[in-house]
């Protein structure tokens, strides 16, 4: 069975929760990949981030209202779990659809380049 809980540095967690949208460090991508169980790159990060934030805020609603400094004061590390099985099924469907769309776009781009 895969590991269902992992410890991340608090700074990574804060960067994820309170960082600028669209800016994803490798550490944040690793966190997103762990929680979703999917390989998350910068292209898929916004989708994964939305899902993971919903999961985190569902577990700890107080974090939604906390300021960056308040979150940082919670400790040096944070332990986070993977998504539960029912949510994982939805994530799998979303990522499969995103991957299909990405493949379709690549095929269309290749076909256009062929015609040019």
Secondary structure, 3 states (H helix, E strand, C coil): CCCCEEEEEHHHHHHHHHCCCCCCCHHHHHHHHHHHCCCCCCCCHHHHHHHHHHHHHHHCCHHHHCCHHHHHCCCCEEEEECCCHHHHHHHHHHHHHHHHHHHHHHHHHHHHHHHC
